[in-house]
Amino acid sequence: MARLLLIRHGRTEANAKGILAGRSNHPLDEVGTRDAKALASQLTDVEPDLVVTSPVTRARQTAAIITEGAGWTCPIRVNDAIAECDYGAWAGRSLSSLSSEPEWHTVVDNPPAAAFPGGETMTDMFLRTAKAARRIADEVRDGEAVVVSHGDPLRAIVADLVGLPHRLFQSLVISPASMTVLVRDGTTWRLQTLNWRPDKPLGAGSSAGRHLGGDTQ
């Protein structure tokens, strides 16, 4: 039985300001660093076989903080296939300004049909991230792997593996410095935990902001 612990990077200044960071290398802010350390303190009993992180700075910082704070000795591997979505010309812009773009409604209401100008399609992002997650699970077999990535890639992984229609993936809430757990039993994936953070009770929900990139706080 393979288990994937999906962790979203901690908060950055771009998150706090409602900016779509994309693949730019915004570092964690003070809150993001604090939250990553808090999450690490709750994972000291976990013994993963592998930590895999997006190459983007905020994800790599989060992976390093959690690995050190939890006392893990497993390797940290950088994997380009779980990098943030390539938002092309949209990267670096505020979410409020993007909401006036004609393509915005497609991104929110029918993500599989969305294509970012100068970037990738949402379907391409779905395919590469889900494929990467399955490969990671195959590698650890009956073990456990930690995957540190970004809001949209992690939502895509969850939706694809548990069979949620891709057009609904924006309904999943994946907050900064949160953990989501997927378990594979045979060929069946099930969602064990969604969007858990140390500052809220296990199973407590949060408001679902249906916008690109997920929660900004």
C-alpha positions as CSV (number, residue, x, y, z in Angstrom):
1,M,0.0,0.0,0.0
2,A,1.7,3.2,-1.2
3,R,1.1,6.5,0.5
4,L,1.7,9.9,-0.9
5,L,1.9,12.9,1.4
6,L,1.2,15.9,-0.8
7,I,2.5,19.2,0.7
8,R,1.9,22.6,-0.7
9,H,4.8,25.1,-0.2
10,G,4.4,27.7,2.5
11,R,3.2,31.3,1.9
12,T,5.2,33.8,-0.2
13,E,4.8,37.5,-0.6
14,A,3.1,36.8,-3.9
15,N,0.5,34.6,-2.2
16,A,-0.1,37.3,0.4
17,K,-0.6,40.0,-2.4
18,G,-2.8,37.9,-4.6
19,I,-0.2,37.6,-7.4
20,L,0.0,34.5,-9.7
21,A,3.6,33.7,-9.1
22,G,3.9,30.9,-11.6
23,R,7.5,29.5,-11.9
24,S,9.2,32.6,-10.6
25,N,11.4,32.1,-7.6
26,H,9.6,33.9,-4.9
27,P,11.0,32.8,-1.5
28,L,8.9,31.9,1.5
29,D,7.9,34.9,3.6
30,E,8.0,34.9,7.4
31,V,4.6,33.3,7.7
32,G,5.5,30.7,5.1
33,T,8.6,29.7,7.0
34,R,6.8,29.6,10.3
35,D,4.0,27.4,8.8
36,A,6.4,25.0,7.2
37,K,8.2,24.6,10.6
38,A,4.8,24.0,12.3
39,L,3.9,21.3,9.8
40,A,7.3,19.7,10.3
41,S,6.7,19.5,14.0
42,Q,3.7,17.3,13.4
43,L,5.5,14.9,11.1
44,T,8.2,13.6,13.3
45,D,6.6,10.2,13.5
46,V,6.5,9.9,9.7
47,E,9.3,8.0,8.1
48,P,9.1,8.6,4.3
49,D,11.3,6.7,1.8
50,L,11.6,9.7,-0.4
51,V,10.9,13.4,-0.6
52,V,10.3,14.8,-4.1
53,T,10.0,18.5,-4.7
54,S,9.2,21.0,-7.4
55,P,12.3,22.8,-8.6
56,V,10.8,26.2,-7.8
57,T,12.4,28.0,-4.9
58,R,9.4,28.2,-2.5
59,A,8.8,24.4,-2.9
60,R,12.5,23.5,-2.4
61,Q,12.6,25.7,0.7
62,T,9.5,24.1,2.1
63,A,10.9,20.6,1.5
64,A,14.2,21.4,3.2
65,I,12.5,23.0,6.2
66,I,10.1,20.1,6.7
67,T,12.8,17.4,6.1
68,E,15.1,19.0,8.7
69,G,12.4,19.8,11.2
70,A,10.9,16.4,11.1
71,G,14.3,14.7,11.4
72,W,14.0,12.7,8.2
73,T,17.1,11.1,6.7
74,C,15.7,10.2,3.3
75,P,16.9,11.9,0.2
76,I,15.3,15.0,-1.3
77,R,14.9,14.8,-5.1
78,V,14.0,17.6,-7.5
79,N,11.5,16.6,-10.1
80,D,10.6,19.0,-12.9
81,A,7.4,17.1,-13.7
82,I,5.8,18.4,-10.5
83,A,6.7,22.0,-11.1
84,E,4.1,24.8,-11.0
85,C,1.9,25.2,-14.0
86,D,3.5,27.3,-16.7
87,Y,1.1,30.3,-16.8
88,G,3.1,32.0,-19.5
89,A,2.2,35.7,-19.9
90,W,-0.2,35.5,-16.9
91,A,2.6,34.9,-14.4
92,G,3.4,37.8,-12.2
93,R,0.0,39.4,-12.6
94,S,-2.6,39.9,-9.9
95,L,-5.5,37.6,-9.8
96,S,-7.9,40.5,-9.7
97,S,-6.5,41.7,-13.1
98,L,-6.6,38.3,-14.6
99,S,-10.3,37.9,-13.7
100,S,-11.1,40.3,-16.5
101,E,-9.4,38.2,-19.1
102,P,-11.7,36.3,-21.5
103,E,-9.8,33.0,-20.8
104,W,-10.4,33.4,-17.1
105,H,-13.9,31.9,-17.2
106,T,-12.5,28.9,-19.1
107,V,-9.8,28.4,-16.5
108,V,-12.4,28.4,-13.7
109,D,-15.4,26.7,-15.3
110,N,-13.7,24.3,-17.8
111,P,-10.0,23.9,-16.9
112,P,-9.3,21.1,-19.4
113,A,-10.0,23.5,-22.3
114,A,-7.7,26.3,-20.9
115,A,-4.4,27.3,-22.5
116,F,-2.2,30.0,-21.1
117,P,-0.7,32.5,-23.6
118,G,2.9,31.6,-23.9
119,G,2.6,28.8,-21.4
120,E,1.2,25.3,-21.2
121,T,-2.4,24.0,-21.3
122,M,-4.1,22.9,-18.2
123,T,-4.5,19.4,-19.7
124,D,-0.7,19.2,-20.2
125,M,-0.2,20.1,-16.5
126,F,-2.7,17.4,-15.5
127,L,-1.0,14.7,-17.6
128,R,2.6,15.4,-16.4
129,T,1.8,15.8,-12.7
130,A,-0.5,12.7,-12.5
131,K,2.1,10.6,-14.4
132,A,4.8,11.8,-12.0
133,A,2.8,11.0,-9.0
134,R,2.1,7.4,-10.2
135,R,5.8,6.9,-10.9
136,I,6.7,8.1,-7.4
137,A,4.2,5.7,-5.9
138,D,5.5,2.8,-8.0
139,E,9.0,3.6,-6.8
140,V,8.2,3.4,-3.1
141,R,5.8,0.5,-3.7
142,D,4.4,-0.2,-0.2
143,G,6.2,2.7,1.3
144,E,5.7,6.4,1.7
145,A,6.7,9.4,-0.3
146,V,6.4,13.2,0.3
147,V,5.6,15.4,-2.7
148,V,6.2,19.1,-2.2
149,S,4.6,21.2,-5.0
150,H,2.0,23.9,-5.7
151,G,-1.7,24.4,-5.6
152,D,-2.8,23.6,-9.1
153,P,-0.4,20.6,-9.6
154,L,-1.5,19.1,-6.3
155,R,-5.2,19.6,-7.1
156,A,-4.5,18.0,-10.4
157,I,-2.8,15.0,-8.8
158,V,-5.7,14.5,-6.3
159,A,-8.4,14.8,-9.0
160,D,-6.7,12.5,-11.5
161,L,-5.8,9.8,-9.0
162,V,-9.2,9.6,-7.2
163,G,-11.2,9.9,-10.4
164,L,-12.6,13.4,-10.0
165,P,-13.5,15.0,-13.3
166,H,-10.8,17.4,-14.3
167,R,-13.3,20.2,-14.9
168,L,-14.0,20.1,-11.1
169,F,-10.5,20.2,-9.8
170,Q,-10.7,23.9,-8.9
171,S,-13.2,22.9,-6.2
172,L,-10.4,21.3,-4.2
173,V,-8.9,23.5,-1.6
174,I,-5.1,23.1,-1.2
175,S,-3.8,25.9,1.1
176,P,-0.2,26.9,1.6
177,A,1.7,24.7,4.0
178,S,-1.1,22.1,4.0
179,M,-0.9,18.4,3.7
180,T,-3.1,16.1,1.7
181,V,-2.7,12.3,1.9
182,L,-3.5,9.8,-0.9
183,V,-3.3,6.0,-0.4
184,R,-3.1,3.4,-3.1
185,D,-4.5,-0.1,-2.3
186,G,-3.9,-2.3,-5.2
187,T,-4.9,-0.2,-8.2
188,T,-7.4,1.9,-6.3
189,W,-6.5,5.4,-4.9
190,R,-8.4,6.9,-2.0
191,L,-8.2,10.3,-0.4
192,Q,-7.3,9.9,3.2
193,T,-6.8,13.6,4.2
194,L,-7.4,16.8,2.4
195,N,-5.9,20.2,3.1
196,W,-4.8,19.5,6.7
197,R,-2.8,22.2,8.6
198,P,-1.6,22.1,12.2
199,D,-3.6,25.2,13.0
200,K,-6.9,23.6,12.4
201,P,-8.6,20.3,13.6
202,L,-8.1,17.3,11.4
203,G,-11.0,17.2,9.0
204,A,-11.9,20.9,9.4
205,G,-12.8,22.5,6.1
206,S,-12.0,25.9,4.7
207,S,-13.6,28.1,2.2
208,A,-13.2,27.1,-1.4
209,G,-11.8,30.0,-3.4
210,R,-12.5,29.1,-7.0
211,H,-9.7,31.0,-8.6
212,L,-6.5,30.1,-10.3
213,G,-3.6,29.1,-8.0
214,G,-6.0,28.5,-5.1
215,D,-5.9,30.1,-1.7
216,T,-3.7,33.2,-1.5
217,Q,-3.4,33.3,2.2
